Amino acid sequence: MITIEIEDRQDEDSNIHIFYPNSEQFYHAKSLLTIDNENEIRTLRITQWLNEDPIAFDKIRRENNLKISREVFESLISKLRANHQEYFRNALGLHARINFKGYDKPVQAIVPYKNNPVEFYKWWCLNSEFINMSLSEKIHLFDKVYMEDKNALKKEHRRIIRN
């Protein structure tokens, strides 16, 4: 009977070592992290997350504002850029670097977005596949362009801000 109680308790506590994301903790390559996705709860070292599922790790990092070492960050960015380009582009949004007229080297898209909305809008209409913007960011851009140069705004984008 004692054996059965121990076995039952062991089943209940099969996840004794859970390391939920903690924004107060600083994460290094060997730190343990538990991620609860729709399929399972897994605890792995950060290096293992980077190798097995860097997208899951990045989503948790962003949601929980996790502090990570430079080594972990560089490895994460490298793996996302090389193996998960669409996710990487979407995750960067306006922080992606673009070649933009008037700048000697690539600049974060948010700079011309804020400082030169009409020219950025014209660039974005031709290069929208390079930048992922949320609906609110698009509406904000369309509003700024409409206020500065109504003729620059396409009819389809005008309809969005009128509704």
N, C-alpha and C positions, 0 to 999 in steps of 0.2 A: 504494500500500500504506500509506503513512503517513496518507493521508487516511482510509482505512478505520479505522485504529487510533484516530484522533482522533474519528471519528464514533461508534465503539463506546464509547470512554471517555466521550464526551458523553452517550450514552444512559444509561450506568451512573450518571453524576453529575448526572442531570437535576434532582435535589433538592439541589443544592449548598448552597442557602441555607435551611437548616432551623433553626427557632427553637423547639425543644421547650420545654414549660413548665418554668420554673425557679422554685422557691419562694424562692430567694435574690434574684431580680430584682424590681424595682419596675416595674409596667406602667402606662404612660400611654396616652392615646388613639392616639398614633402608633406605639406599640411594635408590633413584628412578633411574631406567634405562630403556630406550626405546630400544627395539630390533626389527628391521625390518627384518623379515624372508620372504620367498617366499609366505607365505599365508596371513600375516597380520603384522600390526605394533602394538606392545603392550608395555605399560609402566607398570612395576611392581616394587615393592621393591625387593632388592637383595634376601632377605629371600624367597620371593615368587618365584623368578626365580629358586632358589636352590631347592625348593620343586616341582615346576611344570615342569621345563625344564633346568636341570643343564648342559646339553650338549650345548644348545644354549648359555647359559651364558658363559660357558668355551670357546667356539669358539670366541665369541665377546671379551672376556677378553684377549685371545691370539692375535687375530687380531689387537686389539687396544692398547695392552700393558697396560691394566688397572692396577692401583694400588689398591689392596684390603687389608682389615684388616686381621689379622691372624685368627680371628674367622671365617670370611667368607671363607678364603682359606681352613682351616681345615674342615669346613662343606662341601665345594665343593668336596674336595678330598674324604671325607668319603662317600658322596652320589654317586660319580662316581665309586669308588672302589666297593661299595656294589651293585649298581643297573645297572651299565653300564660298565662292566668289559672289553669288547672288545674295546670300545671307549677309556677307560682309558689307556689300554695297548698301543693302537696305538698312543695316544696323548703323552705318556711319551717317546716313542722311546728309544733312547740310554740312557735316564735318568732313566729308570726303574732299580730297584735294583735286582741283581741276586746273587746267590751263585756261587762263582768262586774259583777255586783252587788257593791257595796261600793267600787267605784273610780269616780272622777269622769270619767276619760277612758279610752280603750282601753288595755289592758294586754297585755303578751305573755302568751300562754296558759300558759306555763311557770310564771308566778307563782302563779296559783290552783291549778294542777296540783300544785305542791309544797306550798303553804301551806294550801290548803283542798281536799283531794282529794275529799271527799264532795260538796261543793257543785259543784266542777268536774265531777265525774262526772255529776251530775244535769244540769248545763248541757250537757255533751258528748252525753249520750244524746238530747237534743232538737236539738242543733246540730252533729252530727258532720260535716256537709258543710263546715264552716268550718275544721276542724282535721284534719290528717293525722298520725296517730301510728303509729309502728312497732309491731310486735307486742310487743316487749319493753316499750315505753312503756305499752301498754295493760295488759299483765299486771302491771306495777309499780303502775299506777293501781288495777286491780281488787284487788290484794293490800292496798293501803293502805285502800281503801274497806271491804273485808271486815273488816279489823282494827278499823276505827273504827265502822262501822255495817253489820253483816251484812245487815240488812233493806233497806238502800238498793241493794244490788247485785242486778241482774237475774239470773234463773236461768241464762240463756244465758252470762252472764259468770262466774257461779259455776262452771259446768261447765269453762270454760277454765282456771281456776286450780286446779281439783281434779285435772285430768289431767296 
